[in-house]
Amino acid sequence: MAANRLRTRADIAVTLINPRAEFVERIPLHQLVAGNDDAVADYDQLLGAGIALIVDAAVRIDTDRRVVELLYGAPLSYDFVIYAVGSTAEPPASIPGAREFAYPVAELEHARRLRVVVADLPPGAAITVVGAGLTGIETASELAENGYRVTLVCGGQLGPYLSTRGRRSVAKVLRKLGVHILEAPAVTKVTADAVVLSDGSEHPTSVTIWTAGFAVPALAAASGLRTDDVGRLLTDETLTSIDDDRVLAAGDSASPSGVPLRMSCQMAGPLGMTAAETVLSRVAGTTPAVIDQASFGACVSLGRRSGIVQFAHKDDRAIDLSSTGRLVAPIKEAVCRSTLWSLRREARRPGSAFWFKGGRRPAAAVPDAPEQEAPNLPLCGRSAGCGPDISNLAAHVEP
């Protein structure tokens, strides 16, 4: 989205650097695991004319020399970098056996590997899903609908983002699908054929799937840029790094004022547009706007035949209003399709994509960004940057 948005100026050339030659649509990765989607799209349909695609991984942003160092290719110079390396998930090393025996699902390679394992299971095999956030709920319901005996280990609460009413509705649908919900216990150990819980019980399983929590790549920290506790790049409210005014962040890897938005495609797209608009303002020598976007809540699939829409305040606090049932399933599918449709539209008509605004932001919790200067014209531009593990984007403008 950021790359396409930058094309509103003809004198900016944009390069997208990504470690894969295909765009990963993360929303349906749980469907890939169940064999119901391939979760990829062709960049030819998503990127605007003139945007160069380099299949490589960024390993360091050298802010002194203003180059992005790549894993395989020659370093690329830049005027601006948009750091949009996204998020990933790995089972924690602190849980014995988790990294050896549990399967994450946050990346394409994770989902493809898990798909092979699930496809080899006999009908009715036992599957344990660890983590009851939105990803865990969607994964558990998808697999249960496909006939597997699914146990969902919440580790505290089912659907922490959901309202009380929404949580009850989701639990009801999951139980109808046959999902065994273990709300309070947490996983303390994973073996090849079981999970051990904090209450001392041991649950046999053919496959353990780990969906508890997201992490971000370490590219920002490796580049000497300050990050929050999770590793997101610290920025001001214009998405500009507090360490370097030529580096901006968007999406899951951005931490504006040390108070990041929820990791989701709903937030990532507008943040990509906002980061691009900040670059365009710097180039034009005008004052960039601060973050201004609103949430509507969350739309969650519960298998192919049901779902839930959880409504929220504009600042993304869930309200006690939700809708569940068969009518929500096509709404969820429309939401998934609209993400790619929006990218394609922006590729054809830069500046045409829009987002909902009005969500309140907290006061800044990190130091101000450095003094800003507009680069000298004439200009062209390129974008770059990614971690070696996931689909991501960064942008830079080069004289």
C-alpha positions as CSV (number, residue, x, y, z in Angstrom):
1,M,0.0,0.0,0.0
2,A,2.8,2.4,0.8
3,A,4.6,1.6,-2.4
4,N,1.5,2.3,-4.5
5,R,0.7,5.4,-2.6
6,L,4.1,7.0,-3.3
7,R,3.3,6.9,-7.0
8,T,1.1,10.0,-6.6
9,R,4.3,11.9,-7.5
10,A,5.8,11.1,-10.9
11,D,9.3,12.0,-9.8
12,I,9.5,9.3,-7.2
13,A,10.6,5.8,-8.2
14,V,9.6,3.0,-5.9
15,T,11.3,-0.4,-5.3
16,L,9.6,-3.1,-3.2
17,I,12.0,-5.6,-1.6
18,N,10.5,-8.8,-0.4
19,P,12.0,-12.2,0.4
20,R,9.3,-14.0,-1.6
21,A,8.3,-13.6,-5.3
22,E,4.6,-13.9,-4.3
23,F,2.4,-11.7,-2.0
24,V,1.3,-13.5,1.1
25,E,-2.3,-12.8,2.2
26,R,-2.0,-13.6,5.8
27,I,-5.7,-13.5,6.7
28,P,-6.5,-17.0,5.2
29,L,-3.3,-18.8,6.3
30,H,-5.4,-20.9,8.7
31,Q,-7.5,-21.9,5.6
32,L,-4.4,-23.0,3.8
33,V,-3.7,-25.3,6.8
34,A,-7.1,-26.9,6.3
35,G,-6.8,-27.0,2.5
36,N,-9.3,-24.3,1.8
37,D,-7.1,-21.6,0.3
38,D,-3.6,-21.0,-1.1
39,A,-3.2,-17.6,0.7
40,V,-1.0,-16.1,-2.1
41,A,-1.5,-13.5,-4.8
42,D,0.6,-12.3,-7.8
43,Y,2.5,-9.1,-7.4
44,D,1.8,-8.2,-11.0
45,Q,-1.8,-7.6,-10.0
46,L,-1.0,-5.6,-6.8
47,L,1.8,-3.3,-7.7
48,G,1.4,-0.1,-9.8
49,A,3.3,0.4,-13.0
50,G,6.9,1.3,-12.6
51,I,7.4,-0.2,-9.1
52,A,10.4,-2.4,-9.1
53,L,10.3,-5.7,-7.2
54,I,13.5,-7.1,-5.8
55,V,13.2,-10.6,-4.3
56,D,15.7,-10.4,-1.5
57,A,15.9,-9.8,2.3
58,A,17.1,-6.7,4.1
59,V,19.6,-7.5,6.8
60,R,20.6,-4.0,7.9
61,I,19.6,-0.4,7.4
62,D,22.8,1.7,7.4
63,T,21.5,5.1,8.3
64,D,24.9,6.8,8.2
65,R,25.5,5.8,4.6
66,R,21.8,5.7,3.8
67,V,21.9,2.2,2.3
68,V,19.8,-0.9,2.8
69,E,22.1,-4.0,3.0
70,L,20.6,-7.1,1.4
71,L,21.2,-10.7,2.1
72,Y,22.2,-11.5,-1.5
73,G,22.2,-8.4,-3.6
74,A,24.2,-5.2,-3.6
75,P,23.3,-2.5,-1.0
76,L,20.6,0.0,-2.2
77,S,21.0,3.7,-1.4
78,Y,17.9,5.6,-0.3
79,D,16.5,9.0,0.7
80,F,13.7,7.4,2.7
81,V,13.0,3.9,4.0
82,I,9.5,2.8,4.9
83,Y,10.1,0.0,7.4
84,A,7.1,-2.4,7.1
85,V,8.5,-5.8,7.9
86,G,5.3,-7.0,9.5
87,S,5.2,-9.6,12.2
88,T,5.8,-13.3,12.7
89,A,5.3,-15.9,15.5
90,E,7.4,-18.7,16.8
91,P,6.8,-21.0,19.8
92,P,8.7,-19.7,22.8
93,A,12.0,-21.2,23.8
94,S,10.9,-20.9,27.5
95,I,8.3,-23.7,27.0
96,P,10.1,-27.1,26.9
97,G,9.5,-28.9,23.6
98,A,7.5,-26.0,22.1
99,R,10.0,-25.2,19.3
100,E,10.7,-28.8,18.6
101,F,7.1,-30.1,18.4
102,A,4.7,-27.2,18.0
103,Y,3.8,-25.8,14.6
104,P,3.3,-22.0,14.2
105,V,1.0,-20.7,11.5
106,A,1.9,-17.0,11.1
107,E,3.9,-17.3,7.9
108,L,3.4,-18.9,4.5
109,E,6.1,-21.5,5.1
110,H,4.7,-22.3,8.5
111,A,1.2,-22.9,7.1
112,R,2.5,-24.9,4.1
113,R,4.5,-27.2,6.3
114,L,1.6,-27.6,8.7
115,R,-0.7,-28.3,5.8
116,V,1.3,-31.3,4.8
117,V,1.2,-32.6,8.4
118,V,-2.6,-32.1,8.8
119,A,-3.3,-33.7,5.4
120,D,-1.6,-36.9,6.5
121,L,-3.7,-37.2,9.7
122,P,-6.5,-39.8,9.8
123,P,-10.1,-38.5,10.1
124,G,-11.0,-37.4,13.6
125,A,-7.4,-37.1,14.7
126,A,-6.7,-35.0,17.8
127,I,-5.3,-31.5,17.2
128,T,-4.4,-29.0,20.0
129,V,-4.4,-25.3,19.3
130,V,-2.4,-23.2,21.8
131,G,-3.6,-19.6,22.1
132,A,-7.1,-18.3,21.9
133,G,-6.7,-14.9,20.2
134,L,-8.4,-14.3,16.9
135,T,-5.8,-16.5,15.0
136,G,-6.3,-19.4,17.4
137,I,-10.1,-19.2,17.2
138,E,-10.1,-19.1,13.4
139,T,-7.6,-22.0,13.2
140,A,-9.5,-24.2,15.8
141,S,-12.9,-23.6,14.1
142,E,-11.5,-24.3,10.6
143,L,-10.0,-27.6,11.6
144,A,-12.9,-28.7,13.7
145,E,-15.3,-28.0,10.8
146,N,-13.1,-30.3,8.7
147,G,-13.7,-33.2,11.1
148,Y,-10.7,-33.1,13.5
149,R,-11.1,-33.3,17.3
150,V,-9.7,-29.9,18.3
151,T,-8.7,-28.8,21.8
152,L,-8.2,-25.0,22.2
153,V,-5.9,-24.1,25.1
154,C,-6.6,-20.5,26.0
155,G,-4.0,-19.9,28.7
156,G,-6.3,-17.5,30.5
157,Q,-9.2,-16.3,28.4
158,L,-11.0,-17.1,25.2
159,G,-10.7,-14.2,22.7
160,P,-9.2,-11.5,24.9
161,Y,-10.0,-8.8,22.4
162,L,-13.7,-9.7,22.3
163,S,-16.5,-8.3,24.5
164,T,-18.2,-10.5,27.0
165,R,-21.1,-11.1,24.7
166,G,-18.8,-11.8,21.8
167,R,-16.8,-14.2,23.8
168,R,-20.0,-16.1,24.8
169,S,-21.1,-16.3,21.1
170,V,-17.8,-17.6,19.9
171,A,-17.7,-20.2,22.7
172,K,-21.1,-21.4,21.7
173,V,-20.2,-21.8,18.0
174,L,-16.9,-23.5,18.9
175,R,-18.7,-26.0,21.1
176,K,-21.2,-26.8,18.3
177,L,-18.2,-27.5,16.1
178,G,-16.9,-29.9,18.8
179,V,-14.0,-27.8,20.0
180,H,-13.0,-28.6,23.5
181,I,-12.2,-25.3,25.2
182,L,-9.7,-25.2,28.1
183,E,-9.8,-21.6,29.2
184,A,-7.7,-21.3,32.4
185,P,-4.7,-23.7,32.0
186,A,-1.6,-22.7,30.1
187,V,0.8,-25.0,28.3
188,T,4.0,-25.8,30.3
189,K,5.5,-28.5,28.0
190,V,5.0,-29.9,24.5
191,T,6.0,-33.4,23.4
192,A,5.7,-35.2,20.1
193,D,2.3,-36.6,21.1
194,A,1.0,-34.5,24.0
195,V,0.8,-31.2,25.8
196,V,1.3,-30.8,29.5
197,L,-0.8,-28.0,31.2
198,S,-0.2,-25.9,34.2
199,D,-2.9,-27.8,36.2
200,G,-0.7,-30.9,35.8
201,S,-2.9,-32.6,33.2
202,E,-1.5,-34.2,30.0
203,H,-3.5,-34.1,26.8
204,P,-2.7,-36.5,24.0
205,T,-2.5,-34.9,20.5
206,S,-1.4,-35.8,17.0
207,V,-0.4,-32.2,16.2
208,T,0.1,-29.1,18.4
209,I,-0.4,-25.7,16.7
210,W,1.0,-22.6,18.3
211,T,-0.9,-19.3,17.8
212,A,-0.1,-17.6,21.1
213,G,1.3,-14.2,20.4
214,F,3.1,-12.3,17.6
215,A,6.7,-11.1,17.4
216,V,8.5,-8.8,14.9
217,P,11.8,-9.2,13.0
218,A,15.0,-7.8,14.5
219,L,15.9,-5.7,11.6
220,A,15.4,-2.3,13.4
221,A,17.4,-3.3,16.4
222,A,20.1,-4.8,14.1
223,S,20.3,-1.4,12.4
224,G,20.9,0.5,15.7
225,L,17.4,2.0,15.7
226,R,15.5,2.2,19.0
227,T,12.6,-0.2,19.4
228,D,9.9,-1.0,22.0
229,D,10.0,-4.1,24.2
230,V,8.6,-6.3,21.5
231,G,11.0,-5.0,18.9
232,R,8.8,-2.6,16.9
233,L,10.5,0.5,15.6
234,L,9.8,3.5,17.8
235,T,8.4,6.5,15.9
236,D,6.6,9.7,16.5
237,E,2.9,10.2,15.5
238,T,3.9,10.8,11.9
239,L,5.5,7.3,11.8
240,T,9.0,8.8,11.6
241,S,11.7,7.0,13.6
242,I,12.7,8.9,16.7
243,D,16.4,8.2,15.7
244,D,16.4,9.1,12.0
245,D,14.0,11.3,10.0
246,R,14.6,9.4,6.8
247,V,13.3,6.1,8.3
248,L,9.5,5.6,8.7
249,A,7.5,2.6,9.9
250,A,4.1,1.1,9.1
251,G,2.1,-1.9,10.0
252,D,2.8,-4.5,12.7
253,S,6.4,-3.4,13.1
254,A,5.6,0.2,14.0
255,S,5.3,1.6,17.5
256,P,4.1,5.2,17.3
257,S,4.8,7.0,20.6
258,G,5.5,3.6,22.1
259,V,1.8,2.8,21.9
260,P,1.4,0.6,18.8
261,L,-1.9,-0.1,17.2
262,R,-3.3,-3.7,17.2
263,M,-1.5,-6.1,14.9
264,S,-4.0,-6.5,12.1
265,C,-4.6,-5.8,8.4
266,Q,-7.2,-3.3,9.4
267,M,-4.5,-1.1,11.0
268,A,-1.6,-2.0,8.6
269,G,-3.1,-0.7,5.4
270,P,-3.9,2.8,6.7
271,L,-0.5,3.0,8.4
272,G,1.1,2.2,5.0
273,M,-0.7,5.0,3.4
274,T,0.1,7.3,6.3
275,A,3.8,6.5,6.1
276,A,3.8,7.2,2.3
277,E,1.9,10.5,2.9
278,T,4.6,11.5,5.4
279,V,7.3,10.8,2.8
280,L,5.4,12.8,0.2
281,S,5.1,15.7,2.7
282,R,8.9,15.6,3.4
283,V,9.6,15.7,-0.3
284,A,7.2,18.6,-0.8
285,G,8.6,20.5,2.2
286,T,5.3,20.5,4.0
287,T,4.4,19.4,7.6
288,P,3.2,15.8,7.6
289,A,0.0,14.8,9.3
290,V,-0.1,12.7,12.4
291,I,-1.8,9.3,12.6
292,D,-5.6,9.5,12.2
293,Q,-7.4,6.3,11.8
294,A,-10.3,4.5,13.4
295,S,-11.2,0.9,14.1
296,F,-14.6,-0.7,13.5
297,G,-13.7,-3.8,15.5
298,A,-12.9,-7.3,14.2
299,C,-14.4,-9.8,11.8
300,V,-13.5,-13.4,12.6
301,S,-14.3,-16.5,10.7
302,L,-15.6,-19.5,12.6
303,G,-15.2,-22.1,9.9
304,R,-16.7,-21.6,6.4
305,R,-20.3,-21.4,7.6
306,S,-20.2,-18.9,10.5
307,G,-18.3,-16.0,11.9
308,I,-18.5,-13.0,14.3
309,V,-18.3,-9.3,13.8
310,Q,-17.1,-7.7,17.0
311,F,-17.8,-4.0,17.0
312,A,-15.5,-1.5,18.7
313,H,-15.0,2.2,19.6
314,K,-13.0,4.2,17.1
315,D,-9.9,3.8,19.4
316,D,-10.3,0.0,19.0
317,R,-11.8,-0.8,22.5
318,A,-14.4,-3.5,22.0
319,I,-18.0,-2.7,22.9
320,D,-20.6,-5.2,24.1
321,L,-22.1,-5.5,20.6
322,S,-21.4,-8.3,18.2
323,S,-23.1,-10.3,15.5
324,T,-22.6,-14.0,14.9
325,G,-24.0,-16.6,12.5
326,R,-24.2,-17.7,8.9
327,L,-24.7,-14.2,7.6
328,V,-21.4,-13.2,9.0
329,A,-19.4,-15.8,6.9
330,P,-19.9,-14.1,3.6
331,I,-19.1,-10.7,5.3
332,K,-15.8,-12.1,6.4
333,E,-15.1,-13.4,2.9
334,A,-15.9,-10.0,1.5
335,V,-13.5,-8.4,4.0
336,C,-10.8,-10.8,3.0
337,R,-11.4,-10.0,-0.7
338,S,-11.5,-6.3,-0.1
339,T,-7.9,-6.2,1.2
340,L,-6.6,-7.3,-2.2
341,W,-9.1,-5.3,-4.0
342,S,-8.0,-2.2,-2.2
343,L,-4.3,-2.9,-3.1
344,R,-5.3,-3.4,-6.8
345,R,-7.3,-0.2,-6.8
346,E,-4.4,1.8,-5.3
347,A,-2.1,0.3,-7.9
348,R,-4.3,1.5,-10.7
349,R,-5.2,4.9,-9.2
350,P,-2.6,6.0,-6.6
351,G,-4.2,8.1,-3.9
352,S,-7.7,6.5,-4.3
353,A,-7.6,4.2,-1.3
354,F,-9.1,5.6,1.9
355,W,-9.5,4.7,5.5
356,F,-11.8,5.6,8.4
357,K,-10.5,8.3,10.7
358,G,-11.2,9.6,14.2
359,G,-9.6,7.1,16.6
360,R,-8.1,8.9,19.6
361,R,-4.4,8.5,20.2
362,P,-2.6,8.7,23.6
363,A,-0.1,11.4,24.4
364,A,3.4,10.7,23.1
365,A,5.3,8.3,25.4
366,V,8.7,8.5,23.6
367,P,11.1,11.3,22.8
368,D,10.3,13.6,19.8
369,A,11.6,12.7,16.4
370,P,14.7,14.6,15.2
371,E,14.3,17.9,13.3
372,Q,13.0,17.3,9.8
373,E,14.4,18.5,6.5
374,A,13.1,18.1,3.0
375,P,15.6,16.5,0.6
376,N,16.9,18.5,-2.3
377,L,15.1,18.2,-5.6
378,P,15.0,16.9,-8.3
379,L,14.0,13.5,-6.9
380,C,13.2,10.0,-7.8
381,G,12.6,7.2,-5.3
382,R,12.9,3.6,-4.4
383,S,11.5,1.5,-1.6
384,A,13.2,-1.3,0.2
385,G,13.5,-3.3,3.4
386,C,12.4,-6.5,4.9
387,G,13.3,-9.2,7.4
388,P,14.4,-12.5,6.0
389,D,11.4,-14.4,7.4
390,I,8.3,-12.6,6.2
391,S,6.5,-10.6,3.6
392,N,7.2,-6.9,4.1
393,L,8.0,-3.6,2.5
394,A,10.1,-0.5,2.9
395,A,10.4,2.6,0.7
396,H,13.1,5.0,-0.1
397,V,13.5,8.1,-2.3
398,E,16.8,8.4,-4.1
399,P,18.2,11.5,-5.8
